[in-house]
């Protein structure tokens, strides 16, 4: 920090550590949100594939 750093009380160090922890937690939450969005997209794709498969199965049963 600045010239008065040697005289900074312990609380300053604790606050700096807490801010670092909050920043890391924020990054972790953002990453989890990205992963959740990706998972949701995959589930939507699986749902579409299941619908296609059901439609194909229905067509096959009509042919037999």
C-alpha positions in Angstrom: 0.0 0.0 0.0 1.3 3.5 0.9 3.9 4.9 3.2 1.9 4.2 6.4 1.7 0.4 5.8 4.0 -0.5 8.7 1.7 1.3 11.1 -1.5 -0.3 9.8 -3.3 -2.2 12.5 -4.1 -5.9 12.4 -7.6 -5.0 11.3 -6.3 -3.7 8.0 -4.7 -7.1 7.3 -7.9 -8.9 8.3 -10.0 -6.7 6.0 -7.6 -7.2 3.1 -7.8 -11.0 3.7 -11.6 -10.9 3.9 -11.8 -9.0 0.6 -9.5 -11.5 -1.0 -11.8 -14.3 0.2 -14.9 -12.5 -1.0 -13.2 -12.0 -4.4 -12.4 -15.7 -4.6 -15.9 -16.7 -3.6 -17.3 -14.4 -6.2 -15.2 -16.0 -8.9 -16.3 -19.5 -7.7 -19.9 -18.5 -7.8 -19.5 -17.1 -11.3 -17.8 -20.3 -12.4 -20.6 -22.4 -10.9 -23.2 -20.2 -12.8 -21.4 -20.9 -16.1 -21.3 -24.6 -15.4 -25.0 -24.6 -14.5 -25.9 -22.7 -17.7 -23.9 -25.3 -19.7 -25.7 -28.2 -17.9 -29.1 -26.6 -18.5 -28.2 -26.3 -22.3 -27.2 -30.0 -22.3 -30.4 -31.0 -20.6 -32.4 -29.1 -23.2 -30.5 -30.9 -26.0 -31.2 -34.2 -24.4 -34.9 -33.3 -24.2 -34.9 -32.5 -27.9 -33.1 -35.7 -28.7 -35.6 -37.7 -26.6 -38.5 -36.1 -28.5 -36.8 -36.9 -31.8 -36.3 -40.5 -30.7 -40.0 -40.8 -29.6 -41.1 -39.5 -33.0 -38.8 -41.9 -34.8 -40.1 -44.8 -32.6 -43.7 -43.8 -33.5 -42.9 -43.8 -37.2 -41.3 -47.2 -36.9 -44.3 -48.7 -35.2 -46.5 -47.3 -38.0 -44.3 -49.1 -40.6 -44.5 -52.5 -38.9 
